[in-house]
Amino acid sequence: MKTTKKPFILGENYTHFAVNKQTNLIITGWDYKGIENEELRQFKSDYFLGDLIDLEIEPDTANILTRKYIERMGIEITDTINWQK
């Protein structure tokens, strides 16, 4: 039986993103479906900031934004031009 591999779509399943405050480019994203927003806010350092530090990104240089917010801003998540290199 042959299975077809689903094509990779950048940011497809991400619910939250780190966006560079100066450039408005997406740095990284996370898939936190099923986790309550209150929990994400309460444990922000556990869910987001540690990852930024691991990526050697100063947390103060990034905003953590939801997918809905980014889409309302008109940023196309799946377009590589909107991602920081």
Secondary structure, DSSP 8 states (H G I E B T S, - for coil): ---------TTTT-SEEEEETTT--EEEEE--TTS-HHHHHHTHIIIIIHHHHHTT--GGGEEEEEHHHHHHTT--TT-GGGB--
